[in-house]
């Protein structure tokens, strides 16, 4: 159990376009979802924390107008990279947790974004 | 400021021997620690965790040790197998509900047959 999926797994887009990444909890209801970004040979850096039905909380240095996060249901959160630029190219990973499970977080497989 | 540090970017171990991966943290508010295993282009998978009220937790071949006074934890894998070859991330959080994880930079483990 506790499966988290992400779609798409790989996306290439032109500079200036917007890209939407979906994160779904397939077999549980995720009260909280987290979005991370990982650059090559770097750690996973938290971008934002999203609770269902409320606005996301962004980490310092992450532009909320550029990285739009929506968590409209207990099984789906989306991250939209608006007006993507080459420096946004990265590996984006979501994780999901359920309040009653305490500290468990389950990660999606990640989305590789390449902006040309 | 790196709150969770994994100072060894890579480690090579012979099959059958023990692998020891180290992690240090600076934030004394952290009270729950986790180890994740990650393959390229995949999300991390949970391995083992430990609460700050314990100093050891064991699960099969994996054991995590916590030294709170030194703000240090380690993951022991014994015996090491070729399938253990991956990047291992240490993560820490406050043990209060859905708080986010803070990750180290990872250690790439190579188990040589």
Interface residues (C-beta under 8 A of the other chain):
Chain A: X4 X6 X9 X31 X32 X34 X36 X41 X42 X43 X44 X45 X46 X49 X51 X91 X93 X95 X97 X99 X102 X103 X104 X105 X106 X107 X108 X109 X110 X112
Chain B: X4 X9 X32 X34 X36 X41 X42 X43 X44 X45 X46 X49 X89 X93 X95 X97 X98 X100 X101 X102 X103 X104 X105 X106
